Amino acid sequence: MIGPEQLATAVAKALADAGLPERTPTFERPKNRDHGDWSTNVALTLAKPVGRPPRDIAQTIVDTLGDIDGVDGVELAGPGFINFRLAQDAFGAIVRAVVEAGVDGWGRSTSGIGRSANIEFVSANPTGPLHVGHGRWVAMGDALANVLEATGWSVTREYYLNDAGNQITLLGSSVAARMRGEEVPEDGYRGAYITEIAEQLTAAGVDPDDTADVVARSVAAMTDQIRATMESIGIHIDVWFSEKTLHAGGAIDDTIGSLRDRGHAYDADGAVWLRTSDFGDDKDRVLVKADGAKTYFAADTAYLADKVARGFDLAIYLLGADHHGYVGRLHAIARAEGVPDGVVEVIIGQLVNLLRDGEPVRMGKRSGNFVTLDELVEEVGADATRYTFLRSSMDTPQDFDIARVVSEDKANPVHYINYSYARIAGIGRKAVEVDFDAGSVEDADLTLLTHDTEQELIRRIDAFGETVERAAADRAPHRVARYAEDVADAFHRFYTECQVIDAEAPELSVARFWLCEAARITVSAALGILGVTPRERM
């Protein structure tokens, strides 16, 4: 199967044979298919060092290239682009490669082999259910882990439990008040979930005046709810990291001591400070207040040190829009602790607006003042929830319109992609019904796939690997979602114009059957990275 790597090797050899400077050519797919299947601008990059017009250099490269297996033609375009047109055999090779790789192998690479990543996402305080806004981070964190794993990375999914501090005390006092039949404190937590926990603890014989026990059990109950919510949409967290353990185990004191030994922590105004301004932050930050209380920032510092000690090559923090100020702080902590730049990454996601037919939805049954993620999943389904959250880049606000997501309309991306997959699956069922024997893909004459829509579908399928690589490199799972829609769109156009199983054209039917199988594998593999199960029937 001919691709950018093989073309790069051929062009690099041509450069050497022509006496031109060494370059590693890069390739892209031309937007206009009339310009071929791959294009490189290597001649333009050589114009200045060589002192010749780029088109002249491009002609020299083309003249030196010679024949390339799998390439039908090489052409000059514009100011010096070199376009490559694949041979018909190359299209068949793509289909065979997909079928042979299968859902578990197609589109995957080994570029990240030997590297490990920690992705901390959601990390909502265990003081209430996950709400719709959290859903975007839930889906994104897991899909990002999946896409990195698809390129060979070893990934740990982590949830940081803020189970220490005043908000946890308020959770306990709110539950205890309900256990006594009292109103919750003015600044406490409300909603049906508080009453539910209170009823659970009362049934278990817990004493509402045993503050420590009520707090511990309330946090455990909320953590169990959060875990169940995530599991309900197919997300398993590998590590539930407790902030409380940083305090109890002395990790915060150890980290502060280490920073002090290196001259990065100092005393002033009765408090202990970290010189974060020396490492890119806008000001120094307090680690220990004058009254001796350790700040959240101190816990964050110790937590990052713990991650680094675990040996991850990459530590990704997925944070909400209201945490934008944390970016500089986290990078400053990393530099103060001697962590190389590039190890710690912070991704800021934008907010979600929940709508129904364009109108805002703000109230939920269990919380009283927000819609829980459980409520959303119950109404639209886990797969539709995940897919919708993952269609948009995290750096843009998102409108989640429930009415649109559940509609059976071609304009609804969730329905459209499921419809395409179900249609492909239907072809397989029809093949069985009419006793159609496709044989093996190795024996199929795939050179018969010459129709424009067939070749366009193959081109889309072939782009899966590079899409996954780019999604991993850019930390952008939404690219995979949009790609799946592109394949679905190409398949619909092919299906409209080409009859797959035709008794009058048995060899062509076999070729088209295997093309459909390649499309099915590709869509299934793409949705698998997103954590979505394709639908066999609609």
N, C-alpha and C positions, 0 to 999 in steps of 0.2 A: 504494500500500500504506500503510494507516494504521498509525502507530506512536507511540511516546512523543514524538518531536519534533513531529509534526503536532498531537497532542493538547495538548502544551505551548504551542504557538503559539495554538491556539484558546482555551485557558484564560487565557493571558496577555492576550489581547485582551478576554476577558470581564471580567477584573479591571479593566482600564482603562476599559471601557465602563460598569462599575458604580461607578466612582470609588473602587475599593479600592486599597490600596498595591501597588506593583509587586513581583512575585515570579516566580521561575523555578520552575514546578511540577516536582516529581519524580513518577515513576510506578513502580508495581510491579505484578507479576501477582498477583492474589488467589489464595491457596491453594485456596479454595473456588470452583470454576468457576461456581457459582450466583450469585456476586457479580460476574460479568462477566469481561472480558478484561484490563482495566487499571483501576488505582485510584490516586487521588492524595489526599494529606492536606493539600493546600495551605490548605484552610479552617482546619484546626487550627493551622497556623503563623501565621495572621492573627488569631486570637482575641484574643491579648493586646494587640498594637498597635492593633487596631480597637476593642477593648472590647465585643465582641459574642459571643454564644454561637457556637461553630464550626459547629453545624448550621444556624444562621440564616444565617451567611456562605455556607455551602455551597449553601443554597437560592437565595440571591441569584445565585451563580455559575451554577447550573443554569438559572435563569430567564433569565439574560443570554446564555447560550451560543448558543442557536439551533441550527439543524441543522448537523451536521458530516458531510461526505462520508465514507462508510465506517463510520459509527457508527449502530447501530440503536437504541440507547437509552442514557440517562444517568440514574443513580439515586443517591439518597442512602442511606448506610448508617452504622450505628453513631453515634458522637458527631459525625460530620461528614465522613466519607469520601465521595468522589464516584467512583462506579464507571461504567465505560464498557463497553458491549457492542457488539462489532463486527457490522457487517452481513454477510450471507451473501456478498456480492460481495467483501468484504475477505479472506475465507478463500481464495477462488479467486485473488485477486491475489497472495497469499503464495506459492501453488504456482507460479504463472507466474514470479514474481520469482526463485525458486530455480532453476527449470529454465533460465531465460534466463541467470542468472549462472554456472551450472555449478560444477563442483568447485573450479576455480581462483579463482572470484570470490565464491561465496556465503559470507556470514559475515565477509568481510573489510571493513576500514574504512581510513580515511585519517587517523585521529586522531593517529597518530605520525609523519606525513609530515614530513620535514625534520629529524628527530631521530635521533641515532645512539647506540647502546649497545654496550658491551663487556661480554661475559659470560665471566668466567674460571671454569672448572669442572673438577672432578676434580683436576688438578695433583698427582697422586700422584708421589712421588719415583721417578725412573727406576731403582729398585734391585730391582724385582720386577714380576711380572705384575699387572694389575688384578685385584682380587678381587671377590667378590660385593658387599661393602659399597660398593665404588666404583661398582657398577652403577647404584645409585640416583642418584648425582650425575651420571653419564654421561647417563642418560635425562632427568633433570630439566633439566640445563643446555641440552641440545639442544632439548627441548620448549619451554622458556622462550624460547629464541631464536626458535623457530617462531611462538609465540603473539604475541610482540612484532612480528615481521615481518608477521603477519596483520593487524596494526593500523597498518602503515605504517612502522614503525621500520626503520632500517638497522642490522643487528646484526653484530658481529664475535665469533666464537667463539674463545676463547683458552685455551691450556694453558700454565701456568707451570712450566717444568722446573727443579726444584731440582738443578741439575747442578754445584753447587759445595759444598764442605764435607766434613765427616768421613764422612758416609754414602756419598759417592761414592768416597772413598778406600777404604773397606771393601768396596765392590762390586768395585773393581779388584783388591784383594788376595785376595778370595774367588775370583774367576775365575782369577787367576794361580796360586793354590794348586792348583786343579783341573787347570790346564794342566800343572802339574809332577807331578800324581798325588798331591798331598798333601791332608791335611785342611784345611778352611778355618779361618781364625782363630776363636778362641772367640767373639768378638763379630761375626763375619762373617755373610754370607748363605748360606743353605742351600737345598736343593731342586733338583729336576731341571733347572730353568731355568738355574742356574749352570753345571751340567755341560754343558748344551747350548751355552751361549755359549762356554765353554772349548773345546769341540770345534770350534766354528766358527772361533775365532781360531787354534787350532792348525793347522787345515786351511789357513788363509790364510797360514801361515808367520809369525805374530806371535811375537816373543820375549817369553816370560813375565816376563823381568827388565826389560823396557822399560816401566816403571811408567806413564809418561804415555800411551804408545800403548795399553796394555791398558785403562786407565781410559777413554780417549776412545772406544775401540771398544766397550767394554762398555756405556757409556752410550748410544751410538748403537744398539747391538743392542736394548737394553731399550726405547728410544724407538720403534724400529721395531715392536717387539712391541705396545707400547701403542697405537700408531697403527693397526696391523692389527686389534687387538681392537675399537677404536672404529669403524673402517670396516666391520667385519663386522656391526655392528648399525646401519649407515647414518648414522654420524656423521662429518662432516668438520670438522676443526679448521682455522680460517683462519690463526691465528698460533700458532706454537710458540715461546714466549718463553724464552730461556735466561738463567737467573740469572747464569751465568758471564760473559755479555757485560756485565753491570752492573759487575762487578769489572774486567774487562779494558779496558773502554772509559772508565773513570774516572767513570761516572755516579754512583756512590755518593759519591765525593769531591766532585763538583760539587753534588750535592743537599745534602750536609752543609754545604758552604761557603755555599750559598744560605740555608739555615736559620740558620746562624751570623750571616750579614749582617743577617738580620731579627730577631736577638736571641732566636731560639727554641732554639738549640743552645749549650751551655756546657761548660766543662771543670770536672771535680771528681774528686778521688781518682785522678788520672792518666788518667781516661777522658773520653770525650766523650758528653754526654747530650742528649736532646731533652726540652724542657719540655712533655711531653704532659699533665701534670697541669693545665696552664693551659687545656687544651682538652677536658676531660671525662674523661681517663684517671685511674685510681686512683693512679698514681705516674709519675714520670719514667722514661724508658727509655734504656738504654745503646745508643749507636750504634757507638762504638769502644771496645774494652776497653783496660785499662791496658797490655796487652802489644802493642797496636797492631792486634789482629785485629778486623775488622769483624763485627758481629753479623748474625744473620738479620734482625733488626729494621731494621738499616741498609739491607739489600737490599730489604726490603719498602717502606721509605720511598722509595728511588730508583725502585722499580718503579711505585709509585703516581704519582710525579712524571712518569714516562714515559707512563703512561696519560693523565694530564691533558694533557700536551703534545701528545698525538695528537688532542685536541679532542673527546673523547666527551662527550655530554650526560649520559650515565649509565654508571657503572662498577659492575657487580654482581660481588661475590665470593660464590661458592657454596662454603661450608665445612662440614666435618664437625662433629659434636657435640663432639669433643674440642678444637675451636678456638674455643669460646665466648669465651674470654678475648681473642681477637683483635678482637672487635667494637669495643670502646672504643678500642683502639690504632689501628685503621685509621681510625676517625672522627677521632681526635686528630691523626693524621698529615695527613689531608685538611684539617682546619682550620688546622693549622700552615702548610701550604703554600698557604693562601688559597683552597681549593676551597669553593664555596658548599655549604651543607647541602643534601642531597637528591641530589647527584651520585653520591656513593659509597653503595652499599647492600650490606649483608652479610646473606646468607641462611644460616641454620644448619640443616642437615638432621640428622635423627635416625638411629639405627642400624638395620640390617637383620638380622633373625634368619632364617637359612636353615634350613628344616625339610623333612622328608620324612614324610608321614603324622603330623605333629605332633611328630616327634622331631628334635632338633637335628642338623644336618649340619656338621661342622667340618673334616674332612680332605679334601684334594684330592690328585690324583695328581701334578701337576707341582710344586706348592709344598711338599707334605709336611705343612703345618700350616694351610692355608686353601684354600677352594675358589675357583679362578680364575673370572673372568667368562666366559672362553672355555669352560670346562667347563660352566657353567650354560647358556650359549647353545646349546652342542652338544646338551644334553639336552632343553631345552624350546623352542628356537627363538628367533630374534631378536625377532620381533614380540610373542610372548607375554612375553618377558623385559621388553621396553620397556613394554608396556601394564601389566603387573603392577606394575612399579616406579612407574608414573605414576598409579595409582589413588588413592594416599593422599597427604594433605598432608605436605610435607617436615618439618613440625614435630611429627610423631608417629612413634614407632617403628613398624617394619613387619615383619610376619611373611610371609616368602616361602615358601610350602609347595609344593614341586616337584610332589608328587602331585596337589594340587588344580589347579595351573596346567595340567597336561597331561590332566586328566580331561575326558571328554566328558559333562559334566553341566550342567544348566541353572543350577545354583548356582555354576558357574564363570564369572565375568564374561568371561574371554577367549573361552571357547566360546560363551557366550550372544550376544555381540555379533557374532562371526563367523557364527553360525548365522542371525542376523537378516539380515545382509548377503547371505549365500548364498541365503537364501529370496527376497530381493528380486531378486537376479540371476536366480534360477530363474524368476521371473515373466516377466522379459524373454526368457528362452530359450523359455518356453512360448508367448509371443506370436508368436515367429518360427515355431515348430513348427505352430501352428494357423492361420498366415497372418493373424494379427490386425493390423489397421491402425489405429494410434492417431492418425494424422494429426499435426497440429501442436498444441502446447499453446495457441497463440493461438486456435485454433478450437474447443478443447474447452469444453464447458459445465460449468464447475467449480462452478456454483451447485448442482449435483446432490449435492455432497459435504455431506450434511446429517446423516449418522449421527453419533452421539455419539463413536464411536471415530475416525471420520474427522476430526472437528473437533479432538479432543484431540491427534491426531497432528500436525495442522497447527499447533496452538498450540506443541507441543514444537519443531517444525521452525523456527518463527518466532523462537524464543528463542536461536537459534544465535549471531547477531551480538552480542547483549548478553552472552551467556556468554563469548565470546572477549574482548570488551572488559573484562569483569570479571576474567577470568583474567589478562589482561595487566596490568591495574592492580594486582591483588593478588599478582602474581608466583606464580600458582597454576594450573599446567597441569592439575592433577588435576580441576579443575572441568570441563574439556573431556572428560576420560575419563568422569566420572560423567554428564555431559550425554549423551554418546553412548549410554550404557546406558539413559538415560531415553527417548531416541528409539527405541532397539531395543525397549524394553518396550512403548511406545505402538504401535509397528508390529506386534508380535506380537498385541496385543489387537485391533487393526484387522483383521489377517489372519484371526484366529479367527472374527470375527463378520461379515466382509464378503467375498463372493466377488469377486475382482478381474475376471477375464475370464469374462463370462456372455453366452452367445449370445442369451439372451432379453432382455438389457438392454444393447444396444450403446453407447448414449450414456453410461450410468453406468459401463460398463467402461472407456471412454476416459478419463473423469474419474479413475477409480481408478488406471488405469495411470499417469497423470501424477502422481498423489499418490505412488505407489510410487517413481517416478523422483525426485521431490523428496526423499523419505526416503533413497533411495540416495545422492544427491548430498550430503545433509547428513551422513550417517554417514561417507561416504568423506572429506569435507572435514575432519570432526572427527578421524578417525583419521590423516589426513595431517598435521595439526598435531602429533599425538603421535609422528609418524614411524613409523606402523604401516600396513602394506599390508592392506586388507580381503581376505577370501577369497571368491572367486566360487563355490566349491563346497566342500562338507563331506564 
